[in-house]
């Protein structure tokens, strides 16, 4: 299988005017917000070098595209079970719902090697965080729910 295109200019050259509009409204703000994460991590006492922006941007472009009709972003056509991009969408869903089914994650991870899974999980975590930066209360609730689930499974 060939690697999906991730060069933004190449992708844009194939988009319809509606897709370009959706990118500017829905995709680009998140894409640009990724740039601010290292600064926010540093402000909160973390290591800004721990946030790999380039990898997160690449995986965002590998996985999502602007809709041709309607508003928003959607999964690209090649994102199907067995692809790392599909695993990323499931992992991001799991990040937002600590009580979700583990079965979907297991099925999504089938055929994905451990190095790729680690890269995808790191990128998905960065994208998820950037997506929810404006909703600090919501992000705190997500973290609290994950902590509850962790305690149930014996993790502290």
C-alpha positions in Angstrom: 0.0 0.0 0.0 1.3 3.4 -0.9 1.7 6.1 1.8 -1.1 8.7 1.8 -0.2 12.2 0.5 0.6 14.6 3.4 1.9 17.7 1.6 -0.7 20.3 2.3 -0.2 22.3 -1.0 -0.5 19.1 -3.1 -3.7 18.2 -1.2 -5.1 21.6 -1.6 -4.5 21.5 -5.4 -7.0 18.7 -5.6 -9.7 20.2 -3.4 -13.0 21.7 -4.6 -13.8 25.3 -3.6 -16.1 23.9 -0.9 -13.3 21.8 0.5 -11.0 24.8 0.5 -13.7 26.8 2.4 -14.1 23.9 4.9 -10.3 23.7 5.4 -10.1 27.4 6.2 -13.1 27.2 8.6 -12.6 23.8 10.3 -9.2 22.2 9.5 -6.8 25.1 9.4 -7.6 26.5 12.9 -6.8 23.2 14.5 -3.7 22.8 12.3 -2.5 26.2 13.4 -3.4 25.5 17.1 -0.9 22.6 17.1 1.9 25.2 16.9 0.9 26.7 20.3 1.1 23.4 22.2 4.8 23.5 23.0 4.5 27.0 24.5 1.5 25.9 26.6 3.4 22.8 27.8 6.4 25.0 28.8 4.1 27.4 30.6 2.7 24.6 32.7 6.1 23.2 33.7 6.4 20.5 31.0 9.0 19.8 28.4 8.1 21.6 25.2 10.3 19.2 23.2 8.0 16.3 24.2 5.3 17.6 21.8 6.1 16.5 18.3 4.2 19.0 16.2 5.5 17.8 12.8 4.3 14.2 13.5 0.9 15.4 14.7 0.4 17.6 11.6 1.5 14.7 9.3 -1.0 12.3 10.9 -3.8 14.9 10.9 -3.3 15.3 7.1 -3.0 11.5 6.6 -6.3 10.9 8.3 -8.6 13.9 7.7 -9.8 15.9 4.7 -12.4 18.7 4.3 -15.9 17.6 3.3 -17.0 18.2 -0.3 -20.5 18.8 0.8 -21.7 20.1 4.1 -19.4 21.6 6.7 -16.5 20.2 8.6 -13.8 17.6 8.2 -14.0 13.9 7.7 -11.9 10.8 7.4 -10.0 10.3 4.1 -11.2 7.6 1.7 -8.3 5.2 2.5 -9.0 5.3 6.3 -10.4 1.8 6.9 -10.0 -1.0 9.4 -6.4 -2.2 9.3 -4.8 1.1 8.5 -2.9 3.2 11.1 -5.1 6.1 10.3 -8.2 4.1 11.3 -6.4 3.2 14.6 -5.8 6.9 15.1 -9.5 7.8 14.8 -10.4 5.0 17.2 -7.7 6.1 19.7 -8.9 9.7 19.6 -12.4 8.5 20.3 -11.1 6.5 23.2 -9.3 9.6 24.5 -12.6 11.4 24.6 -14.5 8.5 26.2 -12.7 6.6 28.9 -15.8 4.3 29.4 -15.9 3.3 25.7 -15.5 -0.3 24.5 -12.0 -1.8 24.5 -13.2 -4.1 21.7 -13.1 -1.4 19.0 -9.5 -0.5 20.0 -8.4 -4.1 19.8 -9.9 -4.6 16.4 -8.5 -1.2 15.2 -5.0 -2.2 16.3 -5.0 -5.5 14.4 -2.1 -5.4 11.9 -0.5 -2.2 13.2 3.0 -2.7 14.4 3.9 -1.4 17.9 6.2 1.4 16.7 3.5 2.8 14.4 1.0 2.4 17.2 3.2 4.4 19.6 3.7 7.2 17.0 0.0 7.3 16.2 -1.0 7.4 19.9 1.4 10.3 20.5 0.1 12.2 17.4 -3.5 11.5 18.4 -2.9 12.8 21.9 -1.4 16.0 20.6 -4.3 16.5 18.1 -6.9 15.7 20.8 -5.3 18.2 23.2 -5.2 20.9 20.5 -8.8 20.3 19.6 -9.9 20.7 23.2 -7.7 23.6 24.2 -10.6 26.1 24.3 -12.6 23.8 26.6 -10.4 23.5 29.7 -13.4 22.3 31.8 -14.2 19.6 29.3 -10.6 18.5 29.1 -10.4 18.3 32.9 -13.5 16.1 32.9 -12.0 13.8 30.3 -8.8 13.5 32.5 -10.9 12.9 35.6 -12.9 10.1 33.9 -9.7 8.4 32.7 -8.4 8.5 36.2 -11.5 6.8 37.5 -11.2 4.0 34.9 -7.5 3.7 35.7 -8.3 3.2 39.4 -10.9 0.5 38.5 -8.2 -1.4 36.7 -5.6 -0.9 39.5 -3.5 1.9 37.9 -2.6 4.8 40.1 
